[in-house]
Amino acid sequence: MNKLQNNSFLGRIDWITIGLWFLLCLIGWFNIHAAVFDPEHPGLFNLDTNYGKQSIFIFTAVIIGFCILIIDSRFFISTTPILYIAVILLLVAVLVIGRNVGGNQAWIPIGSFRLQPSEFGKLVTCLLLAYYLNTQSNKTPNKKTLLIGTCIVLFPVGLVMLQPDTGSALAFFSLVFVFYREGFLSNLFLILGALAILLFVLALLINQWILIGVIVVLSLFFILLFRKRRKNIINIGLLFVASSIYILGVDFAYEQILQPHQRNRIDIILGKMHDPRGQGYNLNQSKIAIGSGQLFGKGYLQGTQTKYNFVPEQSTDFIFCTVGEEWGFAGSVFLICIYLTLLLRIVNIAERQRTTFARIYAYGVASILFFHFFINIGMTIGIVPVIGIPLPFISYGGSSLWSFTILLFILLRFDSTRKGLGQI
């Protein structure tokens, strides 16, 4: 009987992952209800409210997920280029006919619903990146393949930046982990990336010439230490030149490229600006809401910061504030554990795939979900700047819920047929 079940369609589906997905959707629904709760309209299915609309989004997401699970997995592979082109056209269309909300022209109005193409852009970019790298799987990783793969990622990024939606654009860069997993990037690249982030922060905190002076001293120290190795001395010299140019570039980009509100958000995170009633209002209220929950929270629908609308965007970008205030530290840790469990299962799914396409796609899914999870929660507690991206499956919104659901369920479809796909 067990053998028959394992060979059946239902037996091959990873139901634990689907259970985690559905649990996150329910948690999101109840927290959206708490975030915008109106005693005059207490019903969970009132379609005039965000939580009523979210119930429809969840119901349709279930249908979408089921449909994906019964479609032949080869369909998603064969139609990948078409899907990518279609979403690219939507990203172009939103620049022409899109609705401007909060300074971003990122939504296409369809009746009372607003479609956000950038959310689906991450999905099709994952698919096309897997599609292309799969064709190169029998070849040694080379710069040409890395360049073309990078262009696949950067093309939609450029269109999203024109909206401009910096948060969504940054999410695409999480796919760097796919290149790393597939051997296109070495450990040295990750180390240099970490150093670049450190230098970026230091360049904003310390006078650029003082920082360059410190690097000169460190470079001289290492040159004296490795003076008998000419190659190392040359590398240290090149690293010093590159670091100096980078530091000067950070200052230029910060002053000339970033928008004033973006600079202010970074200044607040770094402690260079204290403006709790102005630019720092969102973050300040977010911290107050989360901190007021203490260990076990105030209880469902009892959040005062949430109830009286002190926290802006509390059902979308700042939904985690509702979790922190009403569920407390214990509830927040529980939610984070669910996410980490889901991410670990996705990585496990990735490693058991028998096709290069499915493995690459799986790591793309893990990278995008992790980026959203880390950045969204990080911005609500003040460890990263506020850039405005949804918390997967939790934040209010049809486009984000559907795109993340499709992203995950296509992976589950690949996984359910991994024994029968062979080499694609």
RODO-2510 file (C-alpha; in nm, 4 decimals, decimal comma):
residues 424
     n   res          X          Y          Z
     1     m     0,0000     0,0000     0,0000
     2     n     0,2789     0,2417     0,0934
     3     k     0,4642     0,1563    -0,2250
     4     l     0,1534     0,2262    -0,4296
     5     q     0,1024     0,5593    -0,2520
     6     n     0,4636     0,6645    -0,3097
     7     n     0,4240     0,5954    -0,6802
     8     s     0,0976     0,7885    -0,7016
     9     f     0,0684     1,1546    -0,7927
    10     l    -0,0374     1,2587    -0,4415
    11     g     0,2363     1,0565    -0,2776
    12     r     0,5117     1,2338    -0,4701
    13     i     0,4084     1,5865    -0,3699
    14     d     0,5912     1,7477    -0,0784
    15     w     0,2891     1,8040     0,1435
    16     i     0,4974     1,9338     0,4336
    17     t     0,6139     2,2288     0,2229
    18     i     0,2560     2,2914     0,1092
    19     g     0,1493     2,2804     0,4731
    20     l     0,4105     2,5417     0,5659
    21     w     0,2943     2,7587     0,2752
    22     f    -0,0695     2,7364     0,3789
    23     l     0,0161     2,8032     0,7447
    24     l     0,2015     3,1216     0,6456
    25     c    -0,0962     3,2307     0,4329
    26     l    -0,3331     3,1825     0,7278
    27     i    -0,0994     3,3675     0,9636
    28     g    -0,0853     3,6495     0,7136
    29     w    -0,4630     3,6596     0,6792
    30     f    -0,5265     3,6833     1,0537
    31     n    -0,2565     3,9474     1,0967
    32     i    -0,3955     4,1566     0,8108
    33     h    -0,7307     4,1324     0,9880
    34     a    -0,5677     4,2532     1,3096
    35     a    -0,3787     4,5309     1,1314
    36     v    -0,6870     4,6934     0,9780
    37     f    -0,9544     4,5646     1,2183
    38     d    -1,2708     4,7732     1,2233
    39     p    -1,5222     4,6884     1,5001
    40     e    -1,8031     4,8115     1,2748
    41     h    -1,7082     4,5514     1,0120
    42     p    -1,5802     4,2571     1,2195
    43     g    -1,6316     3,9785     0,9663
    44     l    -1,3261     3,8020     0,8245
    45     f    -1,4815     3,7914     0,4761
    46     n    -1,5922     4,1524     0,4324
    47     l    -1,4763     4,2307     0,0792
    48     d    -1,4632     4,6032     0,1521
    49     t    -1,1599     4,5402     0,3763
    50     n    -0,8054     4,4273     0,3057
    51     y    -0,8517     4,1045     0,5000
    52     g    -1,1691     4,0268     0,3056
    53     k    -0,9860     4,0783    -0,0226
    54     q    -0,6921     3,8740     0,1053
    55     s    -0,9264     3,5809     0,1677
    56     i    -1,0100     3,5907    -0,2034
    57     f    -0,6414     3,6115    -0,2925
    58     i    -0,5653     3,3081    -0,0740
    59     f    -0,8561     3,1098    -0,2200
    60     t    -0,7409     3,1844    -0,5749
    61     a    -0,3801     3,1056    -0,4751
    62     v    -0,4951     2,7588    -0,3644
    63     i    -0,6612     2,7075    -0,7040
    64     i    -0,3509     2,8352    -0,8853
    65     g    -0,1291     2,6033    -0,6813
    66     f    -0,3494     2,3021    -0,7551
    67     c    -0,3531     2,3823    -1,1278
    68     i     0,0264     2,4037    -1,1329
    69     l     0,0543     2,0635    -0,9640
    70     i    -0,1539     1,8911    -1,2338
    71     i     0,0180     2,0568    -1,5323
    72     d     0,3040     1,8668    -1,6963
    73     s     0,6256     2,0087    -1,5515
    74     r     0,7815     2,0198    -1,8990
    75     f     0,5283     2,2897    -1,9878
    76     f     0,7015     2,5399    -1,7579
    77     i     1,0369     2,4611    -1,9155
    78     s     0,9236     2,4838    -2,2772
    79     t     0,7314     2,8102    -2,2249
    80     t     0,9992     2,9836    -2,0156
    81     p     1,1217     3,2227    -2,2913
    82     i     0,7612     3,3154    -2,3781
    83     l     0,6747     3,3824    -2,0130
    84     y     0,9869     3,5980    -1,9726
    85     i     0,9048     3,8077    -2,2796
    86     a     0,5414     3,8451    -2,1681
    87     v     0,6388     3,9813    -1,8267
    88     i     0,9015     4,2092    -1,9816
    89     l     0,6247     4,3553    -2,1998
    90     l     0,4156     4,4094    -1,8859
    91     l     0,7101     4,5893    -1,7227
    92     v     0,7266     4,8165    -2,0259
    93     a     0,3484     4,8647    -2,0271
    94     v     0,3393     4,9688    -1,6614
    95     l     0,5670     5,2618    -1,7463
    96     v     0,3046     5,3833    -1,9933
    97     i    -0,0335     5,2925    -1,8475
    98     g     0,0585     5,2142    -1,4873
    99     r    -0,0894     5,3865    -1,1833
   100     n     0,1415     5,5898    -0,9632
   101     v     0,1084     5,4958    -0,5964
   102     g     0,3434     5,6401    -0,3362
   103     g     0,5791     5,7744    -0,6013
   104     n     0,6141     5,4398    -0,7839
   105     q     0,4455     5,3723    -1,1168
   106     a     0,4438     4,9981    -1,0563
   107     w     0,0791     4,8882    -1,0872
   108     i    -0,1487     4,8208    -1,3827
   109     p    -0,5146     4,8849    -1,2883
   110     i    -0,7510     4,6031    -1,3849
   111     g    -1,0906     4,7075    -1,2536
   112     s    -1,0619     4,7333    -0,8761
   113     f    -0,7508     4,5106    -0,8798
   114     r    -0,3966     4,6377    -0,9324
   115     l    -0,1431     4,4059    -1,0962
   116     q     0,2234     4,4549    -1,0054
   117     p     0,4359     4,3070    -1,2891
   118     s     0,7653     4,3380    -1,0968
   119     e     0,6497     4,0609    -0,8598
   120     f     0,6128     3,8232    -1,1535
   121     g     0,9406     3,9514    -1,2969
   122     k     1,1320     3,7655    -1,0249
   123     l     0,9484     3,4451    -1,1132
   124     v     1,0225     3,4530    -1,4870
   125     t     1,3819     3,5645    -1,4260
   126     c     1,4330     3,2564    -1,2080
   127     l     1,2887     3,0385    -1,4820
   128     l     1,4916     3,1900    -1,7671
   129     l     1,8143     3,1881    -1,5646
   130     a     1,7608     2,8171    -1,4949
   131     y     1,6696     2,7630    -1,8601
   132     y     1,9871     2,9277    -1,9873
   133     l     2,2316     2,7874    -1,7323
   134     n     2,0857     2,4422    -1,7939
   135     t     2,1930     2,4671    -2,1590
   136     q     2,5459     2,5390    -2,0374
   137     s     2,5521     2,2652    -1,7721
   138     n     2,7857     2,0371    -1,9684
   139     k     3,0373     2,3160    -2,0202
   140     t     3,2970     2,4564    -1,7840
   141     p     3,1677     2,7738    -1,6116
   142     n     3,3069     3,0698    -1,8072
   143     k     3,2824     3,4478    -1,8197
   144     k     3,0573     3,4475    -2,1285
   145     t     2,7959     3,2346    -1,9572
   146     l     2,8197     3,4487    -1,6432
   147     l     2,7793     3,7661    -1,8530
   148     i     2,4708     3,6404    -2,0375
   149     g     2,3199     3,5112    -1,7137
   150     t     2,3824     3,8484    -1,5515
   151     c     2,2102     4,0256    -1,8417
   152     i     1,9046     3,8012    -1,7952
   153     v     1,8827     3,9320    -1,4390
   154     l     1,9737     4,2955    -1,5058
   155     f     1,7314     4,3551    -1,7936
   156     p     1,4150     4,3431    -1,5785
   157     v     1,6060     4,5235    -1,3007
   158     g     1,6559     4,8205    -1,5329
   159     l     1,2847     4,8330    -1,6159
   160     v     1,1847     4,8089    -1,2498
   161     m     1,4249     5,0910    -1,1595
   162     l     1,2489     5,3129    -1,4131
   163     q     0,9243     5,2880    -1,2113
   164     p     1,1208     5,3532    -0,9770
   165     d     1,0851     5,0602    -0,7338
   166     t     1,4230     5,0177    -0,5661
   167     g     1,3072     4,7490    -0,3235
   168     s     1,1774     4,5148    -0,5931
   169     a     1,4838     4,5808    -0,8082
   170     l     1,7209     4,4846    -0,5274
   171     a     1,5409     4,1521    -0,4806
   172     f     1,6682     4,0361    -0,8216
   173     f     2,0278     4,0631    -0,6987
   174     s     1,9650     3,7816    -0,4515
   175     l     2,0102     3,5501    -0,7519
   176     v     2,3851     3,5975    -0,7071
   177     f     2,3627     3,2907    -0,4806
   178     v     2,2524     3,0855    -0,7821
   179     f     2,5707     3,1804    -0,9677
   180     y     2,7716     3,0912    -0,6586
   181     r     2,6056     2,7502    -0,6212
   182     e     2,6643     2,6669    -0,9870
   183     g     3,0352     2,7458    -0,9652
   184     f     3,0415     3,0761    -1,1564
   185     l     3,1519     3,2681    -0,8480
   186     s     3,4182     3,1644    -0,5975
   187     n     3,4409     3,2101    -0,2223
   188     l     3,6670     3,5064    -0,2956
   189     f     3,3749     3,6840    -0,4630
   190     l     3,1602     3,6480    -0,1515
   191     i     3,4459     3,7745     0,0658
   192     l     3,4959     4,0744    -0,1617
   193     g     3,1201     4,1332    -0,1588
   194     a     3,1179     4,1378     0,2217
   195     l     3,4153     4,3770     0,2221
   196     a     3,2360     4,6012    -0,0284
   197     i     2,9346     4,6245     0,2035
   198     l     3,1621     4,7010     0,4990
   199     l     3,3463     4,9699     0,3017
   200     f     3,0141     5,1176     0,1895
   201     v     2,8994     5,1588     0,5497
   202     l     3,2367     5,2919     0,6666
   203     a     3,2470     5,5378     0,3762
   204     l     2,9183     5,6839     0,4997
   205     l     3,0311     5,7000     0,8623
   206     i     3,3900     5,8181     0,8190
   207     n     3,5414     6,0950     0,6083
   208     q     3,6458     5,9371     0,2787
   209     w     4,0033     6,0689     0,2930
   210     i     4,0543     5,9439     0,6467
   211     l     3,9242     5,6027     0,5406
   212     i     4,1573     5,5950     0,2396
   213     g     4,4431     5,6888     0,4729
   214     v     4,3592     5,3924     0,6973
   215     i     4,3620     5,1644     0,3921
   216     v     4,7050     5,3039     0,2947
   217     v     4,8428     5,2086     0,6367
   218     l     4,6911     4,8593     0,6165
   219     s     4,8232     4,8125     0,2620
   220     l     5,1758     4,9118     0,3685
   221     f     5,1556     4,6707     0,6613
   222     f     5,0614     4,3776     0,4377
   223     i     5,3223     4,4776     0,1762
   224     l     5,5919     4,4617     0,4456
   225     l     5,4485     4,1317     0,5666
   226     f     5,4561     3,9773     0,2177
   227     r     5,7520     4,1729     0,0767
   228     k     5,9213     3,8533    -0,0447
   229     r     5,6219     3,7598    -0,2596
   230     r     5,5989     3,9949    -0,5537
   231     k     5,2660     3,8619    -0,6787
   232     n     5,1004     3,9287    -0,3421
   233     i     5,2407     4,2825    -0,3340
   234     i     5,0896     4,3529    -0,6772
   235     n     4,7528     4,2142    -0,5651
   236     i     4,7603     4,4309    -0,2505
   237     g     4,8384     4,7353    -0,4638
   238     l     4,5510     4,6611    -0,7001
   239     l     4,3169     4,6034    -0,4063
   240     f     4,4173     4,9395    -0,2578
   241     v     4,3508     5,1228    -0,5851
   242     a     4,0153     4,9477    -0,6308
   243     s     3,9147     5,0207    -0,2685
   244     s     4,0042     5,3885    -0,3012
   245     i     3,8071     5,4291    -0,6238
   246     y     3,5148     5,2438    -0,4657
   247     i     3,5137     5,4711    -0,1595
   248     l     3,5114     5,7815    -0,3776
   249     g     3,2356     5,6233    -0,5871
   250     v     3,0238     5,5581    -0,2772
   251     d     3,0344     5,9251    -0,1861
   252     f     2,9391     6,0257    -0,5415
   253     a     2,6536     5,7727    -0,5643
   254     y     2,5241     5,8701    -0,2217
   255     e     2,5101     6,2402    -0,3068
   256     q     2,4227     6,2337    -0,6765
   257     i     2,2278     5,9126    -0,7454
   258     l     2,0263     5,8291    -0,4342
   259     q     1,7056     6,0210    -0,3778
   260     p     1,6814     6,2433    -0,0653
   261     h     1,4373     6,0056     0,1087
   262     q     1,6708     5,7123     0,0388
   263     r     1,9672     5,9002     0,1881
   264     n     1,7584     5,9904     0,4909
   265     r     1,6598     5,6283     0,5511
   266     i     2,0230     5,5201     0,5400
   267     d     2,1257     5,8054     0,7709
   268     i     1,8615     5,7006     1,0228
   269     i     1,9800     5,3378     1,0219
   270     l     2,3427     5,4497     1,0670
   271     g     2,2504     5,6883     1,3465
   272     k     2,3545     5,9989     1,1527
   273     m     2,0020     6,1400     1,1690
   274     h     1,7393     6,1354     1,4423
   275     d     1,3985     6,2324     1,3085
   276     p     1,1281     6,0281     1,4885
   277     r     0,8468     6,2539     1,3629
   278     g     0,9673     6,2875     1,0056
   279     q     1,1806     6,0507     0,7964
   280     g     1,2281     5,8127     1,0879
   281     y     0,8607     5,7985     1,1819
   282     n     0,7846     5,4614     1,0212
   283     l     1,0843     5,2905     1,1770
   284     n     1,0312     5,4522     1,5157
   285     q     0,6662     5,3449     1,5338
   286     s     0,7613     4,9998     1,4098
   287     k     1,0106     4,9530     1,6915
   288     i     0,7595     5,0804     1,9472
   289     a     0,4949     4,8357     1,8227
   290     i     0,7272     4,5339     1,8230
   291     g     0,8840     4,6245     2,1574
   292     s     0,5476     4,6794     2,3254
   293     g     0,4558     4,3165     2,2572
   294     q     0,7242     4,2021     2,5041
   295     l     0,7408     3,8227     2,5535
   296     f     0,3931     3,6926     2,4691
   297     g     0,2243     3,9938     2,3085
   298     k    -0,0884     4,1913     2,3884
   299     g    -0,3240     3,9370     2,2376
   300     y    -0,5137     3,9065     1,9113
   301     l    -0,6827     4,2349     1,8102
   302     q    -0,5412     4,4041     2,1205
   303     g    -0,2522     4,5893     1,9585
   304     t    -0,2842     4,9607     2,0305
   305     q    -0,0109     5,0744     1,7904
   306     t    -0,1812     4,8722     1,5203
   307     k    -0,5399     4,9545     1,6117
   308     y    -0,4861     5,3309     1,6102
   309     n    -0,2860     5,3344     1,2846
   310     f     0,0410     5,4594     1,4346
   311     v     0,2367     5,2289     1,2032
   312     p     0,2007     5,3179     0,8308
   313     e     0,1595     5,0382     0,5732
   314     q     0,0857     4,8004     0,8594
   315     s    -0,0896     4,5386     0,6475
   316     t     0,1756     4,5354     0,3737
   317     d     0,5407     4,6313     0,4264
   318     f     0,5157     4,6565     0,8071
   319     i     0,2943     4,3541     0,8733
   320     f     0,5627     4,2081     1,1038
   321     c     0,4866     4,4899     1,3502
   322     t     0,1430     4,3369     1,4063
   323     v     0,3039     3,9996     1,4748
   324     g     0,5488     4,1532     1,7232
   325     e     0,2877     4,3591     1,9064
   326     e     0,0103     4,1021     1,9333
   327     w     0,2140     3,7810     1,9474
   328     g     0,5212     3,9144     2,1230
   329     f     0,8755     3,7786     2,1054
   330     a     0,7541     3,4175     2,1287
   331     g     0,5157     3,4580     1,8349
   332     s     0,7778     3,6401     1,6292
   333     v     1,0316     3,3627     1,6870
   334     f     0,7667     3,1051     1,5950
   335     l     0,6991     3,2833     1,2643
   336     i     1,0714     3,3127     1,1886
   337     c     1,1145     2,9403     1,2610
   338     i     0,8388     2,8585     1,0104
   339     y     1,0200     3,0621     0,7470
   340     l     1,3560     2,9031     0,8222
   341     t     1,1993     2,5574     0,8061
   342     l     1,0487     2,6403     0,4679
   343     l     1,3804     2,7726     0,3361
   344     l     1,5704     2,4655     0,4588
   345     r     1,3159     2,2371     0,2932
   346     i     1,3549     2,4283    -0,0350
   347     v     1,7335     2,3870    -0,0176
   348     n     1,6844     2,0157     0,0537
   349     i     1,4483     1,9935    -0,2442
   350     a     1,7105     2,1689    -0,4580
   351     e     1,9828     1,9200    -0,3692
   352     r     1,7716     1,6125    -0,4452
   353     q     1,6772     1,7254    -0,7961
   354     r     1,7998     1,5089    -1,0839
   355     t     1,7979     1,7864    -1,3423
   356     t     2,0163     2,0927    -1,3599
   357     f     1,7181     2,3090    -1,4534
   358     a     1,5182     2,2139    -1,1431
   359     r     1,8167     2,2543    -0,9105
   360     i     1,9056     2,6000    -1,0413
   361     y     1,5423     2,7078    -1,0274
   362     a     1,5100     2,5784    -0,6692
   363     y     1,8057     2,7848    -0,5547
   364     g     1,6533     3,0861    -0,7259
   365     v     1,3325     3,0325    -0,5274
   366     a     1,5273     2,9997    -0,2019
   367     s     1,7325     3,3134    -0,2764
   368     i     1,4325     3,5357    -0,3514
   369     l     1,2275     3,4149    -0,0544
   370     f     1,5240     3,4558     0,1807
   371     f     1,5915     3,8096     0,0562
   372     h     1,2314     3,9169     0,1117
   373     f     1,2151     3,7468     0,4504
   374     f     1,5419     3,8968     0,5770
   375     i     1,4971     4,2487     0,4384
   376     n     1,1312     4,2873     0,5356
   377     i     1,1823     4,1796     0,8969
   378     g     1,5182     4,3584     0,9116
   379     m     1,3675     4,6926     0,8090
   380     t     1,0914     4,6683     1,0724
   381     i     1,3455     4,6208     1,3523
   382     g     1,5946     4,8751     1,2183
   383     i     1,8888     4,6685     1,0966
   384     v     1,8432     4,7522     0,7267
   385     p     1,7021     5,0634     0,5554
   386     v     1,3305     5,0778     0,4782
   387     i     1,2966     4,9841     0,1114
   388     g     0,9386     4,8590     0,1010
   389     i     0,9092     4,4946    -0,0022
   390     p     0,6422     4,2442     0,1091
   391     l     0,6869     3,9612     0,3578
   392     p     0,6183     3,6474     0,1484
   393     f     0,2726     3,4931     0,2004
   394     i     0,2085     3,7287     0,4963
   395     s     0,1773     4,0819     0,3545
   396     y    -0,1468     4,1986     0,1961
   397     g    -0,1562     4,1927    -0,1829
   398     g    -0,2709     3,9685    -0,4644
   399     s     0,0289     4,0134    -0,6948
   400     s     0,2853     3,9239    -0,4290
   401     l     0,0875     3,6277    -0,2918
   402     w     0,0201     3,4828    -0,6366
   403     s     0,3737     3,5337    -0,7643
   404     f     0,5321     3,3740    -0,4557
   405     t     0,2790     3,0891    -0,4715
   406     i     0,3518     3,0222    -0,8390
   407     l     0,7250     3,0468    -0,7670
   408     l     0,6993     2,7806    -0,4952
   409     f     0,4475     2,5474    -0,6583
   410     i     0,6366     2,5241    -0,9875
   411     l     0,9293     2,3994    -0,7793
   412     l     0,7039     2,1468    -0,6040
   413     r     0,5827     2,0290    -0,9454
   414     f     0,9414     1,9753    -1,0608
   415     d     1,0151     1,7908    -0,7381
   416     s     0,7113     1,5622    -0,7742
   417     t     0,8380     1,4422    -1,1140
   418     r     1,2117     1,4413    -1,0440
   419     k     1,2341     1,0633    -1,0901
   420     g     1,0682     1,0744    -1,4286
   421     l     1,2123     1,3864    -1,5892
   422     g     1,5582     1,2520    -1,6581
   423     q     1,8078     1,4951    -1,8049
   424     i     1,6343     1,7924    -1,9621
***
